[in-house]
């Protein structure tokens, strides 16, 4: 049987309200998730102990089992929260209007791409305001009574879930070590890598380009296209955006060229990096990106002084990064065999 669908006006199906202004200066460390307009970490920007009211006297409401839609910043990104949270004023909190329908992760996962299909209309200069959202239409599966078929949405995702398999690569030790980072040590990037700056003057690609051109984008592993370049970098290196999407780090396994907005990290020890240990290291590099912005770039001079925290092993009385641990850890993760 072919499933029927119908366009519903947003306000026919959902209720909503905007979050309240709650600045970083007002945050007190706690266990309630603070949802902002970030596209990372399921929208969680902090964990707080929220006051009853913000500095302007508006009540800070604690939500649970709701969706959040970013109005600005990462405009149009939708997340589901089955835990207690507060929302910034750059986020719209959404729930199902019909109180007899309980939102769950399956329904939320079905709705996510439907909501996010509207984000092409909006950007940093055109936010999803309340009037804009109220005039949006969403295409949903329907029952015989032409109502949203919530049961179908839930069962569709449950069926899809059964087709997903999680695999691991077998290693000599497939047991992940403790997350206790008190055994980790800070290492200077300049001690671990030779730092180079990209040499291409612009991000313009060539029709018959031969090598990847890495630019300061956060998408497609940093690849902006193909280019014919005289000055190329060998593969098995890490690239980090110093401008634009500052701090976005990627592993490049094949020869490439890069724009001047990209830093290239060349391992000082040839046994140091492979695709597994590199994924561990770039995750740690990204943890430092909060220190930099478009107005405070992460150039070579600053990067030479930057440090990242890594698992360490003591050899001859000196701590060194434990690259074997990093490699083994990544291999134990789901989908590691697809890397």
C-alpha positions in Angstrom: 0.0 0.0 0.0 1.3 3.4 -1.0 1.4 5.8 2.0 -0.5 9.0 1.7 1.0 12.4 2.7 -0.4 15.8 3.4 0.9 19.3 3.9 0.2 20.6 7.3 0.7 24.2 8.5 3.2 24.1 11.3 0.7 25.6 13.8 -1.9 22.9 13.0 0.3 20.2 14.4 2.8 21.8 16.8 2.9 24.2 19.7 6.0 26.2 20.4 7.7 29.0 22.3 11.0 30.8 22.1 13.7 30.3 24.7 14.7 33.1 27.0 17.8 35.3 27.1 20.3 33.6 29.4 23.8 34.8 28.9 27.1 33.1 29.8 27.6 35.6 32.6 24.5 34.2 34.3 25.5 30.6 34.0 26.2 28.6 37.2 27.5 25.1 36.7 24.8 22.5 37.2 23.2 19.4 35.6 20.6 21.0 33.3 21.5 21.1 29.6 21.6 24.6 28.1 20.6 24.5 24.4 21.9 27.1 22.1 21.9 27.5 18.3 25.0 25.4 17.9 24.8 22.5 15.4 27.2 20.4 17.6 26.7 18.1 20.6 22.9 17.9 20.0 22.7 21.6 20.6 24.1 21.4 24.1 26.3 24.4 24.9 26.7 24.0 28.6 25.3 22.4 31.8 23.8 24.9 34.2 21.8 25.4 37.4 19.3 27.9 36.0 17.8 30.7 38.1 14.1 31.2 38.3 14.4 34.4 36.2 17.1 36.0 34.0 18.6 39.4 34.5 15.7 41.0 32.6 13.2 39.4 35.0 11.9 36.8 32.5 11.1 33.3 33.9 13.6 30.6 32.9 11.6 27.5 32.0 12.9 24.0 32.2 11.7 21.7 29.4 11.7 18.0 28.8 10.9 15.7 25.9 10.8 18.5 23.3 12.4 19.4 20.0 14.5 22.5 19.5 14.9 24.4 16.3 17.8 26.9 15.8 16.5 30.3 14.7 19.9 31.9 14.2 23.5 30.7 14.2 23.1 27.2 12.7 19.8 28.2 11.3 17.2 25.4 10.8 19.0 22.6 12.7 16.6 20.4 14.8 17.4 18.3 17.8 15.4 16.1 20.2 15.9 16.2 24.0 14.5 13.5 26.2 16.1 15.2 29.3 15.7 18.4 31.2 17.0 21.5 29.4 16.7 25.3 29.2 16.8 27.1 25.8 18.5 30.3 24.7 16.5 33.0 22.9 18.1 31.8 19.6 16.2 28.6 19.9 12.5 27.6 19.4 11.2 24.8 21.7 8.6 22.6 19.9 6.2 19.9 21.0 3.2 18.1 19.5 -0.1 20.0 19.9 -2.1 16.8 20.5 -1.5 15.9 24.1 -2.5 12.3 23.5 0.6 11.8 21.4 3.8 11.4 23.3 6.9 12.5 21.5 9.8 9.9 21.5 13.1 9.5 19.8 11.6 7.6 16.8 9.1 10.2 16.0 11.7 12.9 16.5 14.2 11.2 14.1 11.4 11.0 11.5 10.6 14.7 11.9 14.3 15.9 11.9 14.9 15.8 8.1 11.4 17.2 7.4 12.0 20.2 9.6 15.5 20.7 8.3 14.3 20.6 4.7 13.1 24.2 5.2 16.4 25.6 6.3 17.6 26.5 2.7 15.2 29.5 3.0 17.0 30.9 5.9 20.5 32.1 6.9 22.3 34.3 9.4 20.8 37.3 7.8 17.3 35.8 7.5 16.4 34.1 10.8 13.5 31.8 11.4 11.2 34.3 13.2 7.9 33.4 14.8 5.9 34.7 11.9 8.1 32.8 9.4 7.7 29.5 11.4 4.0 29.9 11.7 3.7 30.2 7.9 5.7 27.0 7.2 4.2 23.8 5.9 5.4 20.3 6.7 4.7 17.2 4.6 3.6 14.4 6.9 2.2 10.8 6.5 -1.5 10.7 7.3 -4.1 8.2 8.6 -7.4 7.4 7.0 -8.8 10.4 8.8 -6.2 12.7 7.3 -4.5 13.2 10.6 -0.7 12.9 11.1 0.2 9.2 11.4 2.5 9.2 14.4 2.4 5.5 14.7 3.6 5.1 11.1 6.5 7.5 11.8 7.6 5.7 14.9 7.4 2.2 13.2 9.2 3.5 10.1 12.3 4.5 12.2 12.1 1.3 14.3 12.2 -0.8 11.2 15.0 1.3 9.8 16.9 0.9 13.1 16.9 -2.9 12.7 18.8 -2.7 9.5 21.7 -0.8 11.1 24.6 -3.0 12.3 27.5 -1.8 14.5 30.8 -3.5 14.0 34.2 -3.2 15.5 37.7 -4.0 14.2 39.4 -6.8 16.1 42.6 -5.8 17.7 44.9 -7.5 20.3 43.0 -5.5 22.9 39.5 -4.5 22.1 38.7 -3.2 25.5 38.6 0.6 25.7 40.7 2.1 28.5 39.1 4.3 31.1 38.0 7.8 30.2 40.0 9.1 33.2 42.0 11.8 31.6 44.0 12.5 34.7 46.5 10.1 33.1 46.6 12.3 30.0 49.2 15.0 29.4 49.3 18.3 27.6 51.5 18.4 24.5 52.5 21.4 22.4 51.4 21.1 18.7 54.8 22.5 17.7 56.5 19.6 19.6 54.4 17.0 17.7 54.2 18.6 14.3 56.0 20.7 11.8 53.5 23.5 11.1 53.1 24.8 7.6 50.7 27.3 6.0 48.8 26.6 2.8 50.3 28.3 -0.3 47.4 28.7 -2.7 46.2 32.3 -3.0 42.6 31.6 -3.6 40.0 28.8 -3.4 39.3 28.7 -7.1 39.3 25.2 -8.5 40.3 24.0 -12.0 38.0 22.1 -14.3 40.6 19.3 -14.8 42.3 19.6 -11.4 44.4 16.7 -10.2 44.6 17.1 -6.4 42.2 18.1 -3.7 42.2 21.8 -2.8 41.7 22.2 1.0 40.1 25.5 2.1 38.7 26.8 5.4 35.3 25.1 5.0 33.8 22.8 7.6 32.3 20.5 4.9 33.5 17.6 2.7 36.7 16.9 4.8 37.8 20.5 4.0 37.9 19.7 0.2 36.8 22.7 -1.9 37.4 20.9 -5.2 40.2 19.9 -7.5 43.2 22.0 -8.6 46.3 21.8 -10.6 49.0 22.9 -8.2 52.8 23.0 -8.4 53.3 23.1 -4.6 51.6 20.1 -3.1 51.6 18.4 0.3 52.0 14.7 0.6 49.2 12.7 2.2 48.9 11.4 5.8 48.7 14.9 7.2 46.3 16.9 9.3 44.8 20.2 8.1 43.3 22.9 10.4 41.4 26.0 9.3 43.0 29.1 10.6 40.3 31.4 9.2 36.7 31.1 8.3 35.5 27.9 10.1 38.4 28.3 12.5 39.6 25.1 14.2 38.0 22.6 11.8 40.5 19.8 11.6 40.6 17.0 9.0 42.9 14.1 8.1 44.1 14.1 4.5 45.2 10.6 3.3 46.2 11.6 -0.2 48.3 14.5 -1.8 46.6 17.9 -1.7 47.1 21.6 -1.9 45.7 24.2 0.5 44.8 27.8 0.7 46.5 30.3 3.0 43.6 30.0 5.4 44.7 26.4 6.3 47.5 25.2 8.5 49.1 21.9 7.7 50.3 19.6 10.5 53.2 17.3 9.5 54.1 14.7 12.1 57.6 14.9 13.4 57.6 11.1 13.8 56.6 9.0 10.7 55.0 6.3 12.9 52.9 8.8 14.7 49.9 9.2 12.3 47.5 6.9 10.5 43.8 7.3 9.8 42.9 6.0 13.2 45.2 7.9 15.4 44.6 11.0 13.2 40.8 10.8 14.0 41.6 10.8 17.7 44.0 13.8 17.4 41.7 15.9 15.3 39.0 15.5 17.8 41.3 16.9 20.5 42.3 19.7 18.2 38.7 20.7 17.7 38.3 20.9 21.5 40.5 24.0 21.3 38.5 25.8 18.6 36.4 27.7 21.2 39.4 29.9 21.8 39.4 31.2 18.3 36.9 33.0 16.0 36.8 34.8 12.7 38.1 37.8 14.5 40.8 35.9 16.4 42.4 33.6 13.8 44.4 30.5 14.6 47.5 31.3 12.6 50.9 29.6 12.7 52.3 31.8 15.5 49.3 31.1 17.8 49.3 27.4 16.8 53.0 27.0 17.8 52.0 27.9 21.3 48.8 25.8 21.4 48.5 22.6 23.3 46.2 19.6 23.2 45.7 16.9 25.8 46.4 13.3 24.8 46.8 9.9 26.3 50.4 9.5 27.5 52.8 6.7 28.1 56.1 7.1 30.1 59.3 6.0 28.3 62.7 6.5 29.8 61.2 8.8 32.4 59.6 11.1 29.8 55.9 11.2 28.8 55.1 10.7 25.2 51.7 10.5 23.4 50.4 7.0 23.4 49.6 6.7 19.7 48.9 3.0 19.9 46.2 3.6 22.5 44.6 6.2 20.2 44.6 3.9 17.2 43.2 1.0 19.2 40.5 3.2 20.7 39.2 4.4 17.4 39.2 0.8 16.0 36.9 -0.3 18.9 34.2 2.3 18.0 31.1 1.4 15.9 31.6 1.8 12.1 35.4 1.7 12.6 35.6 -0.8 9.8 34.1 1.7 7.4 36.8 4.4 8.0 
